[in-house]
Amino acid sequence: MPQTMTSADLRVHNQARLLRAVHDADAPPTRADVARLLGIGRNTAAALVGELAAAGLLHEAPAQVTGRGRPTTLLLPHPHGPVALAADIREDTWTLARIELGGRLTALDSGEHDRTPAVFDDIGRAMRRHASDRLAALGIALAGPIQDGRRLHISHLGWDDVDLAEHIGDDWPPTVVDNDARLAGLAEARRGALRATGTALHFHIDFDIGGTLLLRGDAQRGAHNIAGEFGHLPLTGSGLRCMCGVRGCWSLDVGTNALLRRLGRESGYGTGRALGREILARAESGEAEAGRAVDDNAVALGRGLGALTNALDPEAITLSGLGVELIRLRRSLIERACAEGLMAFRRARPPRILAGTVGELGPLRGAAEIAFDAVLHPEWLRTRL
């Protein structure tokens, strides 16, 4: 039997909803805006805003006067309010940023690493340099599967069952860790091209391809937080064996590693990103060999998108990372390969294939968003009010 919500529970629930409305808004809202969004009266909204301001969570500032009528105020993050830190760990680099209420993301630090778990020592030192008493949560994006939120299985870095807790420690605020592709998709659903899309797929392409299924903006995680390893499905008929232990993975044919392999260059283990970008540039300038490598990448991408559309029925598909360049250079080839892979009755209404709009910071933005989610929760608010 569900517990009855008390008046105090309802109040903190509405305070969390109000903070969420401020955080998700494209521009600073007014009291009237949040009252309308939350379906509450203006007096109730005013009381909630006052309580949140007194707790150092919101700040009100006069809006620019545009004509006659009563002056209004905008709801802004409090200058001493909570923040979250977010880290994005690529195969060869890392980036640290701060997020505050409203979604403003500020880059703080970055560096290269040696592709071993020692990278967490570098990130830990950076986090300590930038931590303050305002720090409420941490979010970390990683380029590989994270089982049960802490066990790392990143085959292309040689990480097998690495225990994140042993490297991060337990002296931090709540810490959320997730896959980079899933977080890039979440960023598109929250801040980018997938806003207000009911069923969508997002794919982040870097050295290989990973993705996520989004339902009403929520990235699906599966029973053990490792759903979305679409790159390890045999979607294109390749006979190569993947580092993950499976033969014929889609990721062997899509991404930087596939470009390098196609041109006889060394690939794997998180190296060669700049050379992959160079191959794209050479293809754009008309070099035939590079062009064929990019064509193969685009066809493999499109075929996989068609197969996954048959299975999951998305309204839209977004691409980030290298996918943005692939869709710019080879849109027609990708769409044609996707259409050829669709069941016949689907071909009249294929999903929209879009370049993501969040950009290269998609995984970092997603990590920041899931970290700040902890602040926008009644349980956290009860500790502050």
N, C-alpha and C positions, 0 to 999 in steps of 0.2 A: 504494500500500500504506500503510495507516495506521501511524503511528509507535507504537512500544511505549511504554506509560506506565511511567515509572520509579517507584520507591518515593517519591522526592521529589515527583514530579508528582502521585501519588495523594494524598500528604499535603496539598499545597496545594489540590488539588481538593476534598478533604473539608473543609478549613478554609473554603473559599468556600461550600460547601454548608451548613456550620454557621452561618456568618454570615447566609446567606440565610434559614435557618430562624428565626433570632432576629429578623431584620428583618420577616419576613412574619407572625409570630405575633400573635394578637390581644392576648395578655398575655405578659409576660416568662416564657420557658420555663425549665425546670431542665435540668441535665445529662441526667437520665433522659429528659426529653421529647425532646431533640435526638437522643439515642442511638436512641430508638425511631423517630423520623421519618427518620433517615438510614440506619437498618439497620446500625448499628455497635455494638460492645460499649461498656459503660459506661467501662471503663478507657481505651479509645481516645478516647471523648468527653472524658474528664477530661484526657487529655494534650493534645488539640486545644484545649480551653478554656484550659488553662494557657499554651500557646504564644501564643494570641491575646490573652490578658490581658497577658502579658509584652511584647507588641508594641504595647500601648496601644489595642487594638481592642475588647476586651470588659472588663467589670467584673462581679465576682460580689458579690452582697449577700444577707444572710440573708433567707429567706422568713419570713412571719409564721407563728408557731407555732400550729398548730390542734389539736394533740392529742399523743398518744404517738408514738414512733418517732424515727428519726434525723432531726436537723435537716437541712434542705436549703437550697440557695442558688439564687437567680435570676440568669439571665444578662441583663445590662443593657449599654447602650452605655457605653464608657469616657468619663469626663468630659472627657478630652483627645483623644478619638478623632476620626475623619474626619467631615466634614460636606460636604454639597453645597448649592449655591445654585440656586434655581429662580426664573425670571421668567415671568410671564404677561402678554403684550402684547395687550390688547383693542384694538378700533378707536379708542378714545378715552382709555383709561387703561392703567396698568401697575402690577403688583404684584411685589414681591420677597420671597422667603421662604427659610428654611433648613430642611434636613431632616437628621436624624441616624439612626443605626442604630436600628431599631425603628419608624421611620416618623413620629416626632414632627415636626410641621411648625410652625415659628415664623414668623409674619409679621414682616418687617423694615422695609419701606418701600413707598410707593406714590405715584402721582402721575397727573396728566393729561398729555396730549401733543397736539401739533398735527397728528397724522396724517401726519407725514413721517418718513423714516428717522432724523431727528435724535433720535427717541425713544431710540435706542441710546446716544447720548451721556449722556442722563439715567440710563439703566439702568447704564451703565458706571461712572459716578460713584458711584451707590448701591452697586454691587457692590464697588468699591474701599473704600468706607467700612466695609463689613461683612466683607470678606475677612480671612482670617487664615491662619496656617500649617497650620490644620486643613482648609482648603479642598481638596477632592479632585476635584470635578467641577462642571460647570454644566449646567442644563437650561433650555430656553427654549420656551414655547408661543406660537404665533402664529396669528392668525385668518385663515389662508389656506394655499395650497399652498406647500410648500418642496421644490423640485426638487433631488435629489441631496444633500440635507442642508445646502444653503447658498444656493441661488438662490430668491429670494422673488418670488412672482407673486400679489399681493393686489390684485385689480382694483378692489374697492370703496374702496381707499385710494389708487389710482393708482400702486401700486408694480409696475413691470414689470421683471423680471429684476434685482432689487436683490441685490447680492452681500453677504451677511451678513458674510463675513470682513473686508470693507473697513471695516465699521462696528464690529465687536466687537474686532478685532485678534487677534493670535496669542500674546499673553503670558498666557493663561489656562490652567488645567488642561483636561482633555478636556471639550469642549462638545458637547452634543447638542441639536438643534433639531427640533421636530416640530409638526404641525398640532394646533390646540386641540381639535378634536372627537375626533381619534384619542387624544389624551392623556386627555381626559375619559373615554373608553371604557376605556382602560387603567386609570385610577383606579378605575372601577367593578369591573373584573375583579380588581384587586389588593385593594381595600379596601371595596368596596361591594356593590351588589345582584347583580352578575354573578359573584361568587366561585363557583368549582366549576361553572360553566356551560360546556359544551363548545363550542357554536356559538351566538354571540350577535351582535346588532347594537346599536350605541349611536349615538344622535343628540344632538348638542349644538345647541340652538336659541338664537340670539341675534338679530342683525339678520336672518340667514337661517339655513339649516340645513346642517350638515355631519355626517359620520358615519364609522363604521369597522366593519369586520367583525372579530370576535374569534374565534379558534380556540384552544380550550383556554387562554384568557387572553392570547393573543398577538395584538396588533393588527396586521393585515395592512398592509404598506406598498407592495407592488408593486415593479416593476422600478426605478423612479426615485424612490421614497419619496413618491409623490403619489397612491396609491390612496385610495379612500374619498370622492371628490368626488361623493357621491350627490346633493347639491343641484343639480348641473349635469346631471342626467338629465331628459328630458322626460316626467315621470311624471303630470302632471295636465292636459295639453292646453292650457296657457296659450300665447297667441300673442305675448306680450311678449318683447322682446329683452333679454337679461341683459348686464351689464357685462363678463362673461367673453367675450362674442362669440357665444354660442349663443342661439337663440330657444327659449322655452318651458321654461326651467329650473324645476325643482321649487322651488328657493329663492325664486323670485319670488312664490310663493303661501304660504310658511310662514315665520313669524318676524316680528320687529318691523317690518321694511320693508314687508311685506305688510299688516300692520295699519294702518300710516300711510297707505299708498297707497289702501287701501280707504276711508279716511275723508277722502281728498283732501288729506292733509298731505304736505309735502316729505319725501322719503325718500332713502336712499342715502348713501354716503360716511361711514358710521359715526357718524351723528348721530340723535338722537331716542330713545335707549333709555328715558329717564324717561317720555317721552310714551307709548311703547308700554306700559309698566307701568301708566300711568294709564288707557289704553284697557281693559286687562284688569280693572282695579278698577271702571271704569264698567260694564263688562259684568256683573261679579259683582253690582253693585248694581241691575241690572235695566234699564239704559238700552238701548233697542232697537237704535239704530244701532251702538253699540259691540258689542252682543251678536251682531249679524249679522256683523260683521268677525271676531269670535272664532270664530263658527260656520264661516265660510269657511276660516279658518286650520286649524281642527280637521279639517274634511272633507278638505282638501288633504293634511294630514299623514297621516290614515288611509289615503287612497288610495295614497299613496306607500309607506307601510309594507306594504300588501297586495301591491303590485307587487314590492317587494324581497323579501318573504317567498316569493313564487313562485320567485324567482331563487336565493335563498341559503339558504332552509330553516332559519331560526334557531329555537332553543328559546325564547329570550326576547329582548325588545327593551327597552332602557332609554332614558329621555329625561332630559336635563339642561338647565340654563339655563331659558329660557322654557318649554321642554317640560314642566317640573314643574308650572307653573301651568296649562298647557293640559290636561294629563291630569287635574288636580284639578277644573278647571271644566267640561271637556267629555269626560270619559272615555267615556261611552256613545256619543257622536257619533264619536269617533276609532275606537272598536272596531267600530262598525257600518260606517263607511267602509272600514276595513281588511278586514272580512269580505266586503264587497261586491266588493273587488278581488282576493280570493283565488280560485284555481281551485276548482271545486265540491268536489272530493274533499278539499281542505284545510280546509274550513270547520268540520268537526267537531272539529278539533284546531288551532285558531289559536295562534300564539305568545303567550306572556304579554307584555303591554305594561306596563312598570313605570316609576314615577318613580325616577330615580337617587337613591342615598342619600348620595353624597359631597357633594352640594350645589354651590353656586356656585364652590367652589374646585376643581372637577374638573380643569380644564386645568392649574392650578397644581400640584395634587397629582400629576397625571400627569407633568408636567415634572420634579418632584422625584424621582419614582420612577425615571424613565429616567436621570436624572443619577446617582442613587445606585447604579444597576446597575453603573456603572463600578467602584465600590468593592467590589462583591460578585463580583469576577471574579478568577480565578487570576493573570492577568497583573499586575493592580494589587497583589495581595497579595505577589507576589514582590518588589516594591519596598519592602515594609515589614517582611518577616520575615527 
